[in-house]
Amino acid sequence: MTRAVISATGLFSPPQVIDNDELVESFNTYVHRYNERNAEAIEKGELTALEPSASAFIEKASGIKRRHVMDKDGILDPERMRPSIPQRPNSEYGIQCEMGMKASREALERAGFAASDVDAVIVACSNLERPYPAVAVELQDALGIEGFAYDMNVACSSATFGIQAAADSIANGHARAILVVSPEICSAHLNFRDRDSHFIFGDACTAVLVQAAEDVPEGRGFDVLGSRLKTRFSNNIRNNFGFLNRADESGIGQPDKLFVQEGRKVFKEVSPLVAELIGEHLESLGLQTDQLRRLWLHQANLNMNELIAKRVLGHEPGENEAPVILDEYANTSSAGSIIAFDQYQDDLTAGDHGVICSFGAGYSIGNVVVRKR
Ligand code: CO8
């Protein structure tokens, strides 16, 4: 069986940034206008007045200070509160394909590997701009790759599930080099009028180049020692947007066609599952937790990551033991743990072990144990 190696990663982060104060100002303007417009109904008890948001709450509850987005103006306009991303003509590459090209080219450049030598593309993310043709096939075309491509969606765990799919294809001899690309435009599926969640997400695209070990020079990349996936059904993170919406007019425009969650329940239910799965996976590979140099965890909530890291490591995580990138990027769904991996790996030396672990909607958990080459 051929072992898989993560030979390089790439990141595209949109240049437009919204900090908490800007986001809260827009939200609170919306709240003020809503309460004024509905003052009479609120007075009569027919409607409930909306509560304002607060930057201090956002940073304390989540660790998020700012987020990169594809369109700042549309999101911050209190009369709009969603990005403006016009549909492109079919003759042009789509926006997720374009994000994927940028991240993939960075990964290929870092690996010193030609796009024409890649055998397959997996686009793995939470929201795809259309059902078909697959964004992955479009990206394959844009990069000049022969072979095959497909899209997959396991929400926050898409990238780690994609890495396992790539490693399996390599092990089975179906391909020797696969790009796993996660173009996440979370801002387009976020309800910026919902106080509980308007601050959570940002946009980003990551690319992971997975290759057959024999093709990667010694000293480059990370051996994939194993991966473990787990899913358990839950309605606590849900999005009811889909092609059947137009067959039921009563639902169109409802908030549940965007991201909804019971954040506190997610926190409580998912954290122990994740810690348990990482522990069991390491044990099955004959590894002790004190051999771990790094945990690149899903980036949804700072407090959640600290709790999981403490449970796995048996002590408070030291500096960079479980790096957090939420302050700069917010939750970028499946791209989050890969951004952490991309940005916090240069100090590792050959033989160091680490874990890339995603968790979220489904519920879904994807764990990949790696060793620096
Ligand atoms: N400003 C001020 N106060 C607020 C605000 C706000 N914006 N929002 C809530 N509050 C208040 C509440 O009213 C409440 O007040 P009170 O105590 O008086 O009732 C108080 O603050 C506490 O509220 P919560 O209990 O809701 O706050 P938490 O401490 O639980 O923090 C979080 C909320 C940050 C949402 C937290 O629960 C969390 O992060 N949980 C984990 C969630 C998680 O991991 N989710 C996974 C995300 S899913 C994913 O990653 C990918 C999904 C697919 C992508 C979709 C793309 C869009």
Residues whose N, C-alpha, C, O or C-beta is under 5 A from the ligand:
A	BS01	CO8	P52 S53 A54 F57 A61 S62 S126 A155 C156 C186 H189 L190 R195 D196 I237 F259 G263 R264 V266 F267 A300 N301 S333 F359 G360 A361
